[in-house]
C-alpha cells in the first residue's frame, strides 16, 4: 500500500489511520463476495431455517444480516426466536432450533467460539454512586451468566449489592437503567441512548469477558443453515473486531 498499516503500542500492534481505511474496504469486499456466492447457490434452496439469538443482536446488526440471507435465499423460510442463551440451548437440544448465538457455555453441543466480548458496567449517564448503601443491580432471571458474573465480581471485591429488578427482557434492563434505577452488566453490542459505561469509575470491579458461541443442532444440517452460519460469523467479525 506504500503506507504503514500498523503501529506498535506497547506489546500490541494497532491499526494506523491508513490501516483502518483499508480494513473498511476489505470488509466491504468480503461482504460483496459473500453476497455473490450466496445468491448464486441459494436461489434453488427450499425449506426452513430456525435461528435463535440474544436480544442484544436482535436490536443491533441482525436485521441487516437477515435481509442479506433472505435476498439470497428467497425460497427458504426463516424463523427467528429471541431469548436468553440457556433457553436457546434447550431448544437446540430438543431440535426446535437449527442454529443459535449464545453467551457463555455451549451446553455440550456442536459449537464454534466466534468471539470473547468484554463485559462492562452501565447505568444512566447521571447515575450517582450510593454511599453506604448496597449497589442496585438490574439483572435477567436465572440462569444468566451476566447476572452471575456481576454478583461474583462484587462479592470478590467485598461490595454489598441488592437486586432492584429481575426480568426476562434486556429491553427492560435498559429501560430501568435509563430511569436511573441501577447498574447493568452487559457487552457493548447494543447500548441505547441515555446509558453510559461506568468502567473505571466508582471503584467498580472488573467483570469477566463473555464467550460468544455459534451453536448448531445435532439433528439437522443443510446448505441454507451453513450459509446463515457463515453470515452470522462474518457479521460478528465485522461489528466486534
N, C-alpha and C positions, 0 to 999 in steps of 0.2 A: 504493500500500500504506500510505501515511501514515507510513512509516519509511524512513530511508536504507538502501539495499541494497548500496551500495559505499562504500568509504573509500579515500582516497589513501594510498599507501605508496611514497614516493619518486616515481618516474615511473610507477609501476604503480597500477592500480585493483584492489582485492581486495574480496571479499565481507565484509559485516558478518554478525553472527550472524543477523539477520533475512533477509539475502540467502541465507545457507546453508540456512535453513529453507525459503525459497521455492524454491530450486533443487531440494531434495529432492522437494517436491510436484510441481514441473514435470516432473521425470524420471519420476515415477510416472504422471502424466497422459499423457505421451508413450508410455510402455510400455503403458498400457491402450489407447490409441488404436491402437498397432501391433498389439496382440493382437486387437482387434476387426476391423481391416481384414484381417489375415492369416487369421483364422478364417472370415470371410465368403467370401473369394475362394479360399481354399486347400482347402476340402473336396472340390472336384471335380478337383483336380490329381492326376496319377499320374506314375510314373517313378522316377528315382533321381537324387540329388544327391551328388556326391563332394567332400568338403571336406578340406583339409589345414591343419594348424595346428602351430606350435611347441609344445613341451611346456609352456612357461610358461602358456599359455592353457588347455590341456587340464587342468592341475592347479588352475585357479582358477575363473573365471566361466563357462567354456564349457558345463558341464552344464546350467546354468540356461537359457542361450540355446538349446541344442539341444532341451530339454524344451518350450520355447515353440514352436519350429518344428514339432516332431513333433505337438504338440497341435493346431496349426492346419492341418497337412498330414498327416492320418492315413494317406493312401494313397501317400505319397512315401517311398521307401526312402532312408535317409541313411547313407552310408558315410563313416567318419572315418579319416584317416591322420595320425598324429603323427610329426613328423620335423624334421630341420634344414631351414632355408629353401632351401638350394641344391638339396636333393633334391626338395622340393616344387615348385620352379620347373621342374626337369627333367620331373617327372611332368605338370605343366601343359602343357609344350611337346609332350609325347607324347600328350596327350589323355586321360591316365589320371586326371586330376582336373578338376573344373569350377571350383573356387574355392579360394583359399588365403590365409591370413595369412602374410606373410613379413617378416623383418627384412632391412634393407639394400636392395640393388639389386632392381629388379623384373624383371630379366632381359630387358628389352625387350618384355615382354608388356603386354596391356591391364591397367592398374592404377589404383588410387586411393590417394594418400598420405593415410592417415587419422590418423596421429599421429607425432610425433617424441618419443621417450621418452629421458629421461636414463638414463645407464648409470653404475652405482656399483660400488665395490669391496665385497665381502662376505667374511666369514670367521667362524669360531667366535667367539662373544661374548668368550671369554677368550684369543683369539689374541694372541701376543706377537711384536712385530717382531724378526726375526732379525738381530742386529747382526753386521756384517762377513760376511754370507752372502747369496747370491742369494735374491731373493724367490721363494717357491714358488708356482707357478701351477697352477690346476686348470682345464682347458680342454676344449672339444669338439674332435673331429678336424677337420682342414681339409677343405673350406673353411668358415670360421666367422668372421663379422665381429666377434664379441665377442673371440675369441681374438686376431685381428689387431689390434684396437683396443687391447687390453691390452698386447701386445708393443710396438706402435708408441709408446704413451704412455710406457712405461718406458724405451724406447730414447731418446726425445726428452729425457727427464729425466735420462738418464745412470745409470739404476738397473740393476744386474745382476739377472738372473732365471734361473730354471730351471723346466722343466715337470715337475711331480711326477706328474700324472695327465692323460692324454689319452683321452677316452671318447666314446661315441656317445649318451649319455643325460644330460640335465640333472639327473635324479634322482641319478645317480652323482656329479656335481659337488657337489650339495648334501650328499650323504652324506659325501663326503670333507671338505668344509668343516666340517661339524658335528663330524667326528672331529679337527679341528684340523690337517689336512694342508696347508692353504694358502689362497690367495686365489681368488675367483671374480669375474669381471666380468660383470654382468648387470643387466637392468632390475628395477624394483620390482614387476612384475606379480604374481609369486608368490615370496614369501620364506618358507621353512619356519622353524619354531621352532628356536631354538638357533643361528641365524645372525644376525649383526649387520652393519649398514652401517658401513664404515670411512672413508668420505669425510671429508676434513678432518683425518684422523689419520695419524700416522707420515710425513707428507710425501708421501703417495701422489699421483701426478699425476692431474689431471682427465681423465676419459675422454670421448670423442666421443659425442654422442647417437646413438640408433639410429632410423632411419626405419622406420616400420611401414606396409606396403602391403597392400591387399586386391587380389589379383591374380586375373584371370579367364582361363580358357582361351579361345582364339580359335575352338574347334571347336563350342562349344555355348552356347546362350543361351535360357533359358525363364523363365517366371514364378516357378517354385519356386526357381531359382538366384538370381534377383533378390531374392526375398523373404528368402532366407537372407543374402544380401549386406547388405541393409538392416538385418537384425537384428545382424549382426556389427559394422557401423559404429556402431549405437546402443549396443551393449554396450561397445565400446572407449571411446566418448564418455563413457558413464556411469561407467566404472571408472578412466579415466585422467585426465579433466579435474578 
